[in-house]
Amino acid sequence: MRYISTRGQAAPRGFEGVLLAGLAEDGGLFMPQTWPSLSPDEWRALRGLPYAELATRLLLPFMGEAIAEADLRRMCQESYGSFAHAAVVPLVQLDERHFALELFHGPTLAFKDVALQLLGRLFDHVLARRGERITIVGATSGDTGSAAIEACRDRAAIDIVILHPENRTSEVQRRQMTSVLSPNVANIAVQGSFDDCQDAVKAMFNDAPFRTEMKLAAVNSINWARIAAQIPYYAAAALALGAPDRPVTVCVPTGNFGNVMAAYAAMRMGLPIERFIIGSNRNDILARFLAGNDMSARPVEPSLSPSMDIQVSSNFERLLFELLGRDAAATAEQMTRFRAEGRMPVPDAAWRAATARFHGFALDDAGTLEEMRRLKRESGYVADPHTAVGTAAARAHPGPADVPVIIAATAHPAKFPDAVRAALGEAPALPPHLADLYEREERFTVLPNALEGLENFVRAHARRNA
Ligand SMILES: *Cc1c(COP(=O)(O)O)cnc(C)c1O
């Protein structure tokens, strides 16, 4: 499998190059040159496989020349063996035709574990073979940091340093990061805001000598391997509900569009996903685009679903590339204009092609709490606020009555106890593997928001075993 950039100016490369590069040199995102496609009989043959085996078979066409099948199988088994549910990604029926696809049974209780658990192992495997080490540096407002730490802890070829704003994450979020005492993991509580953390990380990546010395790397959501690793759960759900002999609809509460992109990829591989419904909170750029071709960024506003507080959905570029008939020059022109002006008029034909399959819906905080109450009342289901945005979006676009709707349940309700308490009057209990979270020892270093001191800390951490 070869990968090409959505902006057409980076040399095509194989999976290993895409995994290690993340972003292409021309600022674009990597896409498979062709989509691997399965026949209906091939899909039927995957029904009922254990999740790790399903993932191995679906991911092999994307990685095959870089990762041996037996190695991929072992990494999938290790990744998904760490999940707290025997089905890994169980499907829970909410009413006649709506099903929650629970993606939150991994170590940090959010769907990012599904991809990152595998990504950490893929990185380690490839780096060991090359005899290289990397230092992962990231900024987090809470969720991404813990998933990255769990993915990289104890990996031989990786050191990881995560910056979070001191006293500005929830206690659950902080403890999920700071109670990981593995020697290759370090947490910095920066005396500043999340934006300060993000600016510091950007400055480290822009400091070329430091970047080279530390072999800095990121595990952000534009890495194609992360998207690929999210394809198998849509396949698992669709197959369980009758695909390929019955179409399904997929509904995703989204921020960066990555999780939607994985569902789109599953469709391109031949899974009969008829419609895609996209849920947003009050940061509703995608809903405005689909409703009226208004792709214009507004300031980000905080909401009850903070992992979707995003105005520039970086993975949307991949869909745009597809909508524009894979015209890289046109994609590059659109994206350059969007960066410069904060808005882009998508060509009418491409917008119409999007609205034929994709439907958007935006929900404010009051609506989110009401939807959480409705789910509890009508289905006895306790949803986190992100998932509730998804179920409300699905109800806003009902579609044909005989097509089941798969709703991505992206976080465990215990990860957002304040929102659940506000909606239902009671906070959910942490699942057994995290029940002692509040008693665990924590380790982190408080540092002022000053680049030199932060870089010195990263250097000391990465060098301790060099
Ligand atoms: C990251 C995240 C999202 C958004 O995922 P995208 O891939 O950016 O669409 C939604 N819900 C939760 C709980 C998340 O952690």
The ligand as an SDF file (V2000), in Angstrom:
LIG
                    3D

 15 15  0  0  0  0  0  0  0  0999 V2000
  -11.4680   12.8860   21.0250 C   0  0  0  0  0  0  0  0  0  0  0  0
  -12.8820   12.6790   21.4000 C   0  0  0  0  0  0  0  0  0  0  0  0
  -13.9480   12.9600   20.5060 C   0  0  0  0  0  0  0  0  0  0  0  0
  -13.7070   13.5270   19.1190 C   0  0  0  0  0  0  0  0  0  0  0  0
  -13.0670   12.6320   18.2800 O   0  0  0  0  0  0  0  0  0  0  0  0
  -12.6410   13.0720   16.7940 P   0  0  0  0  0  0  0  0  0  0  0  0
  -11.8520   11.9650   16.2290 O   0  0  0  0  0  0  0  0  0  0  0  0
  -11.8420   14.3290   16.9920 O   0  0  0  0  0  0  0  0  0  0  0  0
  -13.8830   13.3200   16.0590 O   0  0  0  0  0  0  0  0  0  0  0  0
  -15.2490   12.6840   20.9000 C   0  0  0  0  0  0  0  0  0  0  0  0
  -15.5150   12.2130   22.1430 N   0  0  0  0  0  0  0  0  0  0  0  0
  -14.5320   11.9530   23.0310 C   0  0  0  0  0  0  0  0  0  0  0  0
  -14.8990   11.4550   24.3720 C   0  0  0  0  0  0  0  0  0  0  0  0
  -13.1910   12.1740   22.6980 C   0  0  0  0  0  0  0  0  0  0  0  0
  -12.2270   11.9070   23.6000 O   0  0  0  0  0  0  0  0  0  0  0  0
  1  2  1  0
  2  3  1  0
  2 14  2  0
  3  4  1  0
  3 10  2  0
  4  5  1  0
  5  6  1  0
  6  7  2  0
  6  8  1  0
  6  9  1  0
 10 11  1  0
 11 12  2  0
 12 13  1  0
 12 14  1  0
 14 15  1  0
M  END
$$$$
